[in-house]
Structures are given as structure tokens and as C-alpha cells.
Amino acid sequence: MTRRVVVTGMSVVTALGLDIDEFWEKLCAGKSGVGPLERFDVSDFKVRFGGEIKDFDPTEFIPERDLRRQDRFVQFALYGAHKAVKQAGIDFAAGDQWRHGVLIGSGIGGLNEIEEQHSNLFDRGPNRVSPFMIPKLMVNAASGNISVRFGLRGPNSAVATACASASNAIGDAYKLIQHDMADVMITGGSEAAITPMGLSGFARMSALSTRNDDPQTASRPFDRDRDGFVLAEGAGIVVLEEYEYARRRGANILAEVLGYGMSADGSHITQPDPNGAGAAYAMAGALRDAKLNSSQIDYINAHGTSTPLGDKAETAAIKTVFRETAKSIMVSSTKSQLGHLLGASGGVEFVISVMALLNQVAPPTINLDNPDEDCDLDYIPHQARSVRLERVLSNSFGFGGHNACLIIGKI
């Protein structure tokens, strides 16, 4: 018998808020977390705005002595893990530590640390490079630090599949529990790529919007005037448990993970398959895994990055999978409000999908003023919608042609 997997704890670390209830309220009100960047001087940069977290205090959960040993993306992940575990109400010391694991995704990892130590090397010499550099910058540092902090000795891994990282991490964690390799997994994604190198790199490849005069309207998925995505940072972390394990300990079960699909475009290192073939295969795979048909999905939280090619390809993929019912399914991109958190985006959007089920509200796509004629689905423009939701599909697609899709159900 296949083991059921449920969600018992969640957290978000975003430019729109760190408290999940406040975050959800702002999201449904159509607020934007995008604004001018302040962490470093951007006056000479082509792009000078993003989804930057300005009120983050890691010392709420992380001792100050540990901060110098952790990159910003690790701090986001640890902070989120503490809040998700707190909501789940789980005492890891009371269970079998070998059955508790962690799997966190990140597309880039410790970019802040790479840049800082590169400067130290060339400005001050090799003996001034930090001895903490390697354990700070490695992509698995988030998973490793969470494992140490909570004493988790079960499966411990990391995923780096660009913007699909968090969704792949959650999907892989779901499968580990489903196949009896763990009972509890802390999972999701974290990213902190708003750095001079990160910002300039994405800008130089013409991936970012350049609406410096009006940042809050810059992310406009499915709109004909979109000109690129908005770089953002943060984390989305969840606690997954085997259903009977959660029930026995009296956990408050929030939702159930029903299906997971993944694929590769196999066509270009940064551009999506123009027909969305890989994305369609991943969505269809998630439906097969969940033993559902396309008519049983009520809402799709789209990848929807606000890039000219990506939004068209995702629309085409949805039409391929959902056929005649495609235009009756609600679709929205919450990146219109948050920007694109790269490897963390799927974690935050998974949380949003669960919140949509809990509150029976589908969040909007803001800034959708002039719909692209090739993007002709129901994208919930401007205003959230109170609706009956039973099952939600969350899409994540990344550079390298990585596609990951998750289905979450009401319980």
C-alpha cells in the first residue's frame, strides 16, 4: 500500500512578508513586494530593483555566533525551517532521528560568499580568504545546517535544478516518505542571489525587466508588455509527514501531496521548449502519479515568470495537457507580486497553493493590463477570487530545461 504524505508546517521568507498570515493577506490584496534595491549601490546597474527582503532578522532563530558561518541563503532556510517546525508542533527528539530528514533546493547557493571571498583573494591575498568559505557557499549548506540544528539523521540531500529546485526538492522528499525511507522531511528551497554579480549576470543576458521607473509593475506575467522577470530572494520551507505518523501524534494536517511529475526539455540551456512539450510532460506525469484526470484540477499556480518566451510556452503546455478544459481552469502567477525567487520559488508557491486550499481563495495575477493574444487562459487578473478548491497544480520550470510539477489536495 502506498504511504500518504501530508503537509503539517509551512513558512515563507519573502519581500512581501515573513509572517505567513500577513504574507497571505497582502498576496490576496494584490500587493507587490518589489521595490528599489538597497543592500548595495546599484546606481551603475542596468536594473536597480527587485524583490529584496529588507526586514530580515536571522537572530530570532539563529545565534549571532553562527551567522558568520552561514551565507544569506542558509540563514533564510534555517529561519524558515524553525517557523515551519514550530507550526508543525513536532518534537524531533521524541521520534526516531534516523527517520527524520531534510532536502532543500537552491539554484545558485552561496553567491554572496563567493563574491566576498573573491574580493578578499584579489584585494588582500590568499591568506585572507575565509576558512568558512567552502561550507558557506556549497548548495547543500542549507540542508546540512538544518540537519545539524534539529538532529535529523535520515535522508539529507540538496537539489540544484535552477528555478525548479524547490519543487524538485519537495517532490523528492514526498517520494522518500511515500516509499518508506523517511517519516518526516523538512523540505523546500532557499535563494539569495540579489548580489552585484547575480544582478548584473541576469541583466547582461537580458533576462530581467528594466522598468526602473515603476518597479511594482515590472513583473507582468502573460501581459503583452512584459519584458523579463524581476529578481527576488527568500525561502519557502515545509514539513512533510507520513499521514499515519502525523495523525498518531495529533498533528494539524494542512493538505496532502498527491502527485509529482518531472521532465527535461532537452532543447536549450536557457530557453524553454517553444511548444512547452517538456512542461506538458511534467504536468501529465504529476496527474498520472496522483491518479487524477485533467478535469480534477481546480487551480494552477503557474511558473509565470513574465518572460516573453516562458509565458507563451507554459500557456501552450497547459493547453496540451488540459485540452478543451484549459480555458475553464483558473491560472495565476504570484511572481507578479513577489518577483522570481529562482530556486526558492517553487517552495513559496507550494505554500501559496496550500494556503489557497485552506482559504478557498485563488490569488491574482497583478499587472495583467494588456493580455498577450497568445496567452489566453483565465489568469485571474488583478483581484483574488473566492472559489471552491479541492486540488491545485504548482508548476516550476528552470534554466537547463528542468521541469517539476506538484499536485496538492485538500484534506
C-alpha positions in Angstrom: 0.0 0.0 0.0 1.4 3.4 -1.0 2.0 5.7 2.0 0.2 9.0 2.0 2.1 12.2 2.5 0.8 15.3 4.2 1.8 18.9 5.0 1.9 19.9 8.7 4.1 23.0 8.8 5.0 25.9 6.4 6.8 29.1 6.3 7.8 31.9 3.8 10.7 34.3 3.8 9.8 36.9 1.1 9.9 40.6 0.2 6.1 40.6 0.8 6.4 39.4 4.4 7.9 36.8 6.8 4.7 36.0 8.7 2.6 33.6 6.7 -0.7 35.1 7.6 0.4 38.7 6.8 2.0 37.4 3.6 -1.2 35.7 2.5 -3.3 38.8 3.3 -1.0 41.0 1.2 -0.9 38.5 -1.6 -4.7 38.3 -1.9 -4.9 42.1 -1.7 -2.7 42.3 -4.8 0.2 44.0 -3.0 3.7 43.9 -4.5 6.9 43.2 -2.6 9.1 44.6 -5.4 11.0 47.9 -5.0 14.4 49.7 -5.2 17.4 47.7 -4.1 19.2 48.9 -1.0 21.8 46.3 0.1 24.4 47.6 -2.3 25.0 50.5 -4.6 23.1 49.9 -7.8 23.5 53.3 -9.4 25.6 52.0 -12.2 23.5 48.9 -12.9 21.1 48.4 -15.8 18.5 47.1 -13.4 18.1 48.7 -10.0 15.1 47.0 -8.4 14.0 43.6 -7.2 12.2 41.5 -4.5 14.7 42.3 -1.8 14.0 41.3 1.9 14.6 44.4 4.0 13.3 43.5 7.4 15.0 40.1 7.9 16.5 39.5 11.4 18.0 36.0 11.5 18.9 36.3 15.2 15.3 35.4 16.1 16.2 31.8 15.5 20.0 31.7 14.8 22.6 32.6 17.4 24.8 35.5 16.4 27.9 33.5 16.7 26.7 31.2 13.9 25.8 33.9 11.4 29.4 34.5 10.2 29.5 30.8 9.2 26.3 30.9 7.1 25.6 32.5 3.8 22.4 34.6 3.5 20.6 31.7 1.6 21.4 29.4 4.5 20.0 31.9 7.0 16.8 32.2 5.0 16.5 28.4 5.0 17.2 28.0 8.7 14.8 30.8 9.7 12.1 29.2 7.5 12.7 25.7 8.9 12.3 27.0 12.5 9.0 28.6 11.7 7.7 25.6 9.7 8.7 23.2 12.5 7.1 25.4 15.1 3.8 25.4 13.1 4.0 21.6 12.7 4.5 21.2 16.5 6.9 18.4 16.1 9.4 17.3 18.7 12.2 15.6 16.7 13.8 14.3 19.9 10.7 12.3 20.7 10.9 10.2 17.5 13.4 8.1 15.6 16.1 10.6 14.3 17.0 8.2 11.6 13.5 8.5 10.1 13.6 12.3 10.0 15.3 14.0 7.1 15.9 17.2 5.1 16.0 18.1 1.5 16.4 21.8 0.4 16.8 23.1 -3.1 18.8 26.1 -4.3 19.6 27.2 -7.8 22.8 29.0 -7.0 23.7 28.6 -3.4 26.2 30.9 -1.6 26.7 33.6 -4.2 27.2 36.3 -1.5 30.1 34.3 -0.1 31.6 33.6 -3.5 31.7 37.4 -4.3 33.0 38.4 -0.9 35.9 35.9 -0.8 36.8 36.6 -4.4 37.3 40.2 -3.4 39.4 39.1 -0.4 41.5 36.9 -2.6 42.4 39.6 -5.1 42.4 42.6 -2.8 44.1 41.1 0.3 45.7 37.9 -0.8 45.0 34.1 -0.4 45.7 34.1 3.3 42.7 36.4 3.8 40.2 34.0 2.3 37.8 32.9 5.0 38.2 29.3 6.3 34.4 29.2 6.3 34.1 29.9 2.6 33.5 26.4 1.3 30.9 25.3 3.9 29.1 28.6 3.4 28.9 28.6 -0.4 28.1 24.9 -1.1 24.5 24.3 -2.3 23.9 21.6 0.4 24.8 24.0 3.2 21.1 24.7 3.8 20.2 21.1 4.2 23.3 20.4 6.2 22.7 23.2 8.7 19.1 22.3 9.2 20.0 18.7 9.8 22.6 19.7 12.4 20.2 22.2 14.1 17.4 19.7 14.5 19.4 16.5 14.8 17.9 14.9 11.7 19.8 11.8 10.7 17.6 10.4 8.0 17.8 11.3 4.3 19.8 14.5 3.9 20.2 15.9 0.4 20.1 19.0 -1.8 18.7 19.8 -5.2 20.1 22.3 -7.7 17.9 22.4 -10.8 17.8 26.2 -11.3 14.2 27.6 -10.8 12.8 24.1 -10.4 15.0 23.3 -7.4 12.5 23.7 -4.6 9.7 21.8 -6.4 12.1 19.0 -7.2 13.2 19.0 -3.5 9.6 18.8 -2.3 8.8 16.1 -4.9 11.8 14.1 -4.0 11.0 14.4 -0.2 7.5 13.3 -0.9 8.7 10.2 -2.7 11.2 9.4 0.1 8.3 9.3 2.6 5.9 7.6 0.2 8.5 4.8 -0.3 9.1 4.3 3.4 12.6 5.8 3.5 11.6 8.5 6.0 8.6 9.5 8.1 9.2 13.3 8.3 11.1 15.6 5.9 11.9 19.3 6.1 11.9 20.5 2.5 11.6 23.4 0.2 14.0 25.9 -1.3 16.1 29.0 -0.5 17.9 31.6 -2.6 19.9 34.8 -2.0 21.1 35.8 -5.5 20.5 39.6 -5.2 24.2 40.4 -5.3 26.2 42.6 -7.6 27.3 39.6 -9.7 23.8 37.9 -9.6 22.0 41.1 -10.7 24.5 42.0 -13.4 24.7 38.5 -14.7 20.9 38.1 -15.2 20.7 41.7 -16.6 23.5 41.0 -19.1 21.7 38.0 -20.5 18.6 40.3 -21.0 16.5 38.1 -18.6 15.4 40.9 -16.3 12.8 43.6 -16.7 14.3 47.1 -16.9 11.3 49.1 -15.6 13.4 51.1 -13.2 10.9 53.9 -13.2 8.0 51.7 -11.9 9.3 48.5 -10.2 5.9 47.4 -8.8 4.5 47.0 -12.4 7.7 45.3 -13.7 6.6 41.7 -13.2 3.6 41.3 -15.5 3.2 37.6 -16.5 1.1 36.9 -19.6 0.9 40.6 -20.4 1.9 41.6 -23.9 4.2 44.4 -22.5 6.3 42.1 -20.3 10.0 42.5 -20.7 11.6 40.0 -18.3 11.5 38.7 -14.8 12.2 40.5 -11.5 15.0 39.0 -9.4 13.9 38.2 -5.9 15.2 36.3 -2.8 13.9 34.3 0.1 12.7 30.8 1.0 9.7 28.6 1.2 10.0 25.7 3.7 7.5 23.0 4.5 7.3 20.0 6.8 6.0 16.8 5.2 5.0 13.7 7.1 3.6 10.3 6.5 -0.2 10.6 7.1 -0.5 7.9 9.9 2.6 9.3 11.6 1.2 12.8 11.7 -2.3 11.5 12.8 -0.8 9.5 15.7 1.0 12.5 17.1 -2.1 14.7 16.8 -0.7 17.0 14.1 -2.7 19.7 12.5 -2.8 18.4 8.9 -2.9 21.2 6.4 -3.0 19.4 3.0 -1.9 16.3 1.2 0.7 15.9 -1.5 -1.0 13.9 -4.3 1.4 13.8 -7.3 4.8 14.8 -8.6 6.0 14.9 -12.2 9.3 15.9 -13.7 11.0 16.1 -17.1 13.6 17.9 -19.2 13.1 20.0 -22.3 16.3 18.7 -23.8 16.3 21.6 -26.3 18.2 24.8 -25.0 20.2 25.7 -21.9 18.1 28.8 -21.1 15.1 29.0 -23.4 12.0 26.8 -22.8 10.8 24.4 -25.5 8.6 26.8 -27.6 5.7 24.4 -27.6 6.0 23.6 -23.9 6.5 19.9 -24.6 8.7 19.3 -21.5 6.4 21.2 -19.2 3.4 19.4 -20.5 5.0 16.0 -19.9 5.8 17.0 -16.3 2.2 18.2 -15.7 0.8 15.0 -17.2 3.3 13.0 -15.1 2.0 14.7 -11.9 -1.6 13.8 -12.9 -0.6 10.2 -13.5 1.2 10.0 -10.2 -1.9 11.4 -8.4 -4.2 9.1 -10.4 -6.2 12.1 -11.5 -7.6 13.3 -14.8 -7.2 16.9 -16.0 -10.7 17.9 -15.1 -9.9 17.3 -11.4 -7.5 20.3 -11.1 -9.2 23.5 -10.0 -6.3 26.0 -10.0 -2.8 26.2 -11.4 -0.1 28.3 -9.7 1.9 29.0 -12.8 5.6 29.3 -13.1 4.7 32.5 -15.0 8.0 34.5 -14.8 7.0 37.4 -17.1 9.4 36.5 -19.8 8.3 36.7 -23.5 9.1 33.1 -24.3 8.4 31.4 -20.9 4.8 32.6 -20.5 3.8 31.5 -24.0 5.4 28.1 -23.6 3.6 27.5 -20.3 0.3 28.5 -21.8 0.9 26.1 -24.7 1.8 23.3 -22.2 -1.4 23.9 -20.2 -3.5 23.7 -23.4 -1.7 20.5 -24.4 -2.5 18.8 -21.1 -5.9 20.2 -20.3 -7.2 20.4 -23.9 -10.9 21.5 -24.0 -11.0 22.3 -20.3 -7.9 24.5 -20.3 -9.8 27.8 -20.5 -12.1 26.9 -17.7 -9.2 26.3 -15.2 -8.0 29.2 -13.1 -4.3 30.0 -13.5 -2.3 32.8 -11.8 1.3 33.8 -11.4 2.1 35.1 -7.9 5.6 36.1 -9.3 3.7 39.2 -10.4 3.8 40.2 -6.7 6.9 38.5 -5.4 9.3 38.6 -8.3 11.2 35.4 -9.1 12.9 33.7 -6.2 14.8 31.4 -8.6 15.5 28.1 -6.8 13.2 29.1 -3.9 10.2 30.0 -6.0 8.7 26.5 -6.0 8.8 26.4 -2.2 7.0 29.7 -1.8 4.5 28.7 -4.5 3.9 25.4 -2.8 3.0 27.2 0.4 0.7 29.6 -1.6 -1.0 26.5 -3.1 -1.7 25.1 0.3 -2.9 28.4 1.6 -5.3 28.6 -1.4 -6.8 25.3 -0.4 -7.1 26.3 3.2 -8.7 29.6 2.5 -10.6 28.6 -0.7 -9.1 31.6 -2.5 -7.2 31.7 -5.7 -4.6 34.6 -5.6 -4.4 37.0 -8.6 -2.0 37.9 -11.3 -1.4 41.6 -10.9 -0.2 44.0 -13.7 -2.1 42.0 -16.3 -3.4 45.1 -18.1 -3.0 44.1 -21.8 -3.2 40.3 -22.2 -0.9 38.7 -24.8 -3.1 37.2 -27.5 -1.0 34.0 -27.3 -1.7 33.9 -23.5 -5.5 33.5 -23.5 -6.3 31.5 -20.3 -8.1 32.6 -17.2 -5.2 34.2 -15.3 -7.3 35.8 -12.5 -6.3 39.3 -13.4 -5.8 41.9 -10.6 -8.2 40.5 -7.9 -8.1 37.3 -5.9 -11.1 35.0 -6.4 -13.1 33.2 -3.7 -13.8 29.7 -5.2 -14.2 26.1 -4.3 -10.8 24.4 -4.5 -10.1 20.7 -4.0 -6.8 20.2 -5.9 -4.1 22.6 -7.0 -1.2 22.1 -9.5 2.0 24.1 -8.9 4.5 24.5 -11.8 8.2 25.2 -11.7 10.5 25.3 -14.8 14.2 26.2 -14.8 17.2 27.0 -16.9 18.7 23.8 -18.2 15.3 22.6 -19.2 14.3 21.3 -15.8 10.5 20.9 -15.2 8.9 20.0 -11.9 5.2 19.9 -11.1 3.4 19.1 -7.8 -0.3 18.5 -7.1 -1.7 19.3 -3.6 -5.1 18.3 -2.4 -7.5 19.5 0.3 -7.8 17.1 3.3 
